[in-house]
Amino acid sequence: MFRIEKISSFDSPELQPYATMKRPLEHERQGIFVAEGVKVVRRLLESHFAVASVVLPEKWLDEFRPLLEARPEQITVYLAEKKFLETLVGFSMFQGVLAVGKIPPPATLDDILQKSPQPRLFVAVDALTNAENLGALVRNCVAFGVQVLIVGETSSSPFLRRAVRNSMGTIFELPVIELVSKPFIGRDALPRVQADQQAGPAKWEIPPTLAKTLRDLRARGVRCIAAHPHADRKVLSQADFSGDCCLVFGSEGYGLSASVLKACDEAVAIPMPPAVDSLNVGAAAAVFLYEASRQRKRS
């Protein structure tokens, strides 16, 4: 179900998410995200995620019409030429196709453990702040059958526009647990760092840290394996990924924090020559997840 509206100005409040794409924390407060590009918007419309609106040049309307007609909610489709849309968003676009989706309620660890078949394969990230790298990691997770992504309290959101774009829309297929502070009154989240300083008198629900979440997983029989380039005792081929496990990846510059590393069962490295310190986190995740997939198929 959808209705069409041709736009010639940016006055409508419903268009503000597109005009504030360079201010992603405003979107996080509202519990929304922006999907960018034909493939990503198509995957959003095919998903179970709620969709508020779509913006596209008229030439794309017929291609998206069947997906729009199949949606259960009423969606507003704004039509405008790409050049006009670029003045709205403030940067050059390849296709001029955008959509606003709604971030779903976060998954819970109990739900994931109940619903995920064994052997379980989880991924957690610590202090991963680069949205493009996070999006690439999400894509790898879906490619290799990861059942949940646990996003640590010091990491960026996987629903940032650049993360959604780099995931190529695979984020719509991956349950996410975000360990960020949220008010009791829903997902009107404030910024991830020091958010409660701006929250006034609102009551805040403080979630467990990533380190505590990893300890909880270990108590439930899930082995937590740190991807750590300076692991001294074990390399990837020596690790056992055949049972329930959670692979933990750290930041681009500093790796895993001491508290998160201590919360893991063991640290495992990808063997590399001395001239190479480490791999990009997206590449490292692909290597680890491929090895986990290989071992599980073999067993």
N, C-alpha and C positions, 0 to 999 in steps of 0.2 A: 504494500500500500504506500502510495506516495503522492505528493502534490508538487507541481512545478511552479517556480517563481523566477522570472527573469529579473536580474538585478542591474541597476545602473548607478547605485550609490552604496556606501558602506554604513548607512545609518541604522540599519536593523540590528537590535541587540543580539539576535541569533547569529549574526556574522562575526561577532567579536572574537570567538575562538580562533577564527582564521586570521584576524588582524593582530592577534597577540601570540602568534606562533613562536616568536623569539623570546617569550616570557613563559617558559614551560611550568614554572611553579604556580602560576595562576591557574593553569589547567589542572594541576594536581590537586589544588585546593577544591576545585569544582568536581573532581572525580571524572574528568574527561581526558581524552587524548585525540590527537590528529593523525589520521592515516593519509599517507601521501603516495601517489602513483597508481597507475591502473591496476597492477597486479595486487598491490596491498589492499586497495579499496575493494577490489573484487573478493578477496579472501575475507575481508571484514564482513561484507554483505552475505557471504556464504556461512559465516560463523554464527554461534549462539550469542555473541556480544550484542548489546543494545546499540542502535545507531540513531543519532539525533538528526543529522543532516548530511547532505552531499553537495559538493560544489564541483561543477564541471563545464567545459565547453559543450555547446549543443551537439556537436558532431559525435560525442560519446554517448548521448542519451539512449539511442536504440540498442547499443551493445549492453548497457546496464539495465535496460528496462525489465527483462525477465527476472533479474535478481531483486530489483526494487519491488516488483509486483508480488514476489514471494515472501517479502518480509512481513512479520506479524504486526509491527508497529507502524504508525504514521510517520513517514520521513519527508522532510522538505528537501526538494532538489532545486538548488539555485543554479541557474544557467548564466554564464558570462564567458566572454572570450578570454583566452589565456593571458593576453597582454593586460587586460583589465584586472584579472585575478592577481597578476604579479604585483600590481600596485597595491592590492589589498594585503597580500602576505609580506611584501617587502623584499622579495628575492626572486631570481629567475627560476622558472619551473620547466621541466622537460615536457610533461604531458598536461599539466593544469587540472589534474583530478585529485580531489581532496575529500575527506569525510571526517566527521566528528563522531567518535564512539564513546561509550561509557565504560569506565573501568569496572569490572565486575567485583562483587564482594570477594575479599581475599579467601583463599583456601585455608583450611586449618590442618595442622599436622595429624590430628586424630582422623579427620576425614580421609586424608591421603593414605594413611596407613591401613585404614579399613578397606578402601576401594582399590588400591594398587595390587596387582598380582605379584607373586614372588617368582623369581628373585627380583627384589626392588632395585631400581636404579634412580638415585636422586643426584642433583647437583646443587651446590651452594656457592655463593660468591661473597667475598669479603673485600670491601673498599674498592670495588670496581666502579670507577667514576666516568669512564669514557663510554658515551652512549653507543657509538658505532661498534666498539668491541663487545659491549653487552648484547647488542642485537645479533652480532655474528655468533656469539656463544649460544643465544636462544635458538638460532637456526640449527646449530650443531646438536643441541639437546633434542629437538624434535626429530632430526634425521636419524639419531641413534636410539630413540625410544626412551628417553628420560621421562619419568613420571611426574616430577615436580621440580621447579626451580625455587630455591630458598634464597631470597635476596637479603643480605645482611644490612644492618642498620646504617652502615657507613657507605653503602653503595648507591648508585643512581637508580632511578626507577626504570624498569624495562618498558614502561609506557611513555617514555619521552619520544617525541616525534622521530628523532634520528635513530633511536633504538628500534622502534616499530618498523621504520623503513629498512634498516639493515637486517632485520629478522625476516624481511620479505613477507611479513604477515604471519609467520609461523608462531608468533606470540599468541595468536588466537587459538592455538591448539595445545598450549602448555599451561597447566595449572601453576599458579605463582603464590608463594607465601612471602609477603613483604614485611620485614621486621622494622616497621616504622611506627612512631607515636601517632595515634589517631584519637580524636575526640569521641566521646561516647555517642554523639548524635549523628553518626554516619560517617561517610567518607569525604567530608569536607576538609581534607587534610591540608595542613600548613607545611611549609618547607621542611625537608628532612633534617636539617641541621639546626639545632636550637629553636625548633618550631614553637615550643611551648612558651618561649619568651614573648611571642606576639599573640598568644591565645587569650590573654586576658583571664577572666575568672572561669573559663570553660574547664570542665573536668576532662582529664586525659587518661587514656588507657595506655600504659607503658608495656609494650610487648617484651618478651624475652630477647636477650642478645643472641647473636649468632653462636657465640661460644656456648651459651646455655642450651640452645636448640640442638647443637651437635652432641652435647652430653646427654640430652634427652633421647636422641636417636640411638646413641650407643647403649643406653639403658634398655632400649626396646629391641636390641639385637641387630641394629644397622651399623655396620662398620664405616667409620668416617676416615677417608683417605685423602690426605693433603697433597695437592700437586705443588711440589716445592723444588725449585731448581737447585737448591743447595742441600738436598737430602743426601746424607753420607753413606747410608747403609743399604738402600734398596733402589733399584732402577725399575722402570716400567715392566719389563719382561718378567721380573721376579714377583710382582704383586698379584694378589688373588682377587679378581673382580667377579667371581662366579656366584657369590651369595649376595644377600642384601647389602648394599653399600651406598654411600653418599660421597661423591667426589667434590673436593673443596678447592676452589680457585681464588687466587688473590689478585691484588691490584697490579696495574701495568708497571709501576715503578718500584714498588716496595714488597711485593709478594704478600704473604699472609701475616697478619698481626700475631704477636706472641701469644695472646690469649686464645685465638682461634687455632693456631698451630698446636698449642698444648691440649686443646679439647679433642683433637683428632687421635685416632688409634695409631697411625703411622704416617710418615712422609715418604713420597715416592717421586723420583726425578726421571725426566726423559734424558737418556744419555746423549751428550753433545760434546764436540771438541772444545778445548779450552778457549778458543777464539770467540765462541758464541756463549753469551751469558745465559740467555733464556729465549723462549719463543713468545710471540704475541699471544695473549690469553685465548683468543679465538682459535689460533692454530694449536696451541697446547691442549685445549679442550677437545678438539677434533681427534688428536692423537690418543688421548686418554680414553675417550668414548669409543673410538674404533677398537682399541684393545679390549675394553670391557665387553663390547658386542661380540668380538671374535671369541673370547673365552666362553661366553654364555652359549654361543652357537655350538662350540666344540663339546661343551658338557651336556 
